[in-house]
Amino acid sequence: MQTTAPQKETPTTGSNQTAGVKQNDLAIVSDISRAINPSASDYVRELASVGRARLLAKAANFASLHAPHTLWQRRMKVGASTLLVRLEWPGVLAVFDPATGEALARSAPGQPEALLNK
């Protein structure tokens, strides 16, 4: 004697779901959205910030390779002597004695009025 398992009736709507099971009304998706940590958006922002910082570092490296070392240079009269003022990569303002080539003053990068502390 063979016993067969009762077969489930397939719905007439043409879907592959078994009879008696309700359609998924996005309950699973809404459960996932509630389960996401509120700091996930902060994490994504942090990843984007790290990506932008990496891109900026690559651009700075590229610019340092392709930009001329001396961006601008002029002679400046100070009393009876003449000094050489130079704007160098990456935005450093330097003052030199043209006779000796000695650097008399150098600014912090990107801050032409701030003296570099050595």
N, C-alpha and C positions, 0 to 999 in steps of 0.2 A: 504494500500500500504506500503510495507516494503522497506526501503532504506538500503542498505548494504554498509559498508565502502569498498572502493576499496582495494583489497588485493595487497600486495607487492610481487613482484616476487622474489623467492629465487634463489641465484646464483647456478650455476651448478658445482661449485668447491667442494661442499660438506661441506662448512663451515656454521656456524650458523648465519652469518651476513646477513643483509637484502641487497637487490640489490641496487646498487648506492652508497654504503658506501665504502670508500677506506679502505684497510688494515692499521692497526696501524703500522707505520714504526718507532716505538720507539720514536716518537715525545714527548710523555708524559714523558718518562724516561729522555730524554735529557733536557726537561724543568725543571725537578726536580733537575738534577745535576747542572744546572745553578743557581737554587734557593738556593742551600746549601750555608750557610755562610762560608766564607773562614776560619773563626776561628773555625769551627767544628773540623778540624783535630787537632788543638791545644787543644780543649776540650777533645778529645779522648786521646791524649797524656797525658793530666793532669789526666784523670781517670786512665790510666794505671800506672802513677807515684804514685797516691794515693794507688792503689792496691799493688804495690811493697812495699811501705812504711808500709802498714798494714801487709804484709807478713813478712817483716823484724822485725817489732815490736813483732809479734807472735814468730818468731825464737829466738829473744833475750830473751823473757820470757821463752821459752822452754829451752834455754841454761842455763839461770840463775837457773832454777829448777834442771837441771841434771848435770851441771858442778860443780866440787868441788869448794868451796869458795876460797881456796888457791890453785892456779894453780902451783906455784913454790915457794920454800922457801930455803934460805941458810943463813949461818952465815958469816958475813963480819968483818974482823979485821980492826979497825980504831985506829991506835996508840996502846995504852995499852988496850983499851976496845974492846968488841965484840958487834956488832949490828946484828939484824935480818932483813934481806931484804926479802920482800914477794911480789910476783906478785899475785894480787887478781882479781876476776871478777869484773867489765868488763874492764880489762886492766889497773888497778890501781897499781902503784908501791908504796909500803909503807916501811918505815924504823921504826923499833921498838927497844926499849931498852929491852932486854930479862929479865933483873932483875926486872923491874917494870911493864913491859907490856905496857908502854906509847908509843903512836905513836909520833915519832919525826918529821917525814915528810911524806907527802902523795901527789901523783901526780894527775893531772886531768885525768879522764878516757880516755884511748887510747893515752895519751900523757905522756910517762914515764919521760920525762925531764922537763915538765912544772909543777911547784909547784901549788898545789890546793890552791886558795885564799879563806879563810873562812870568 
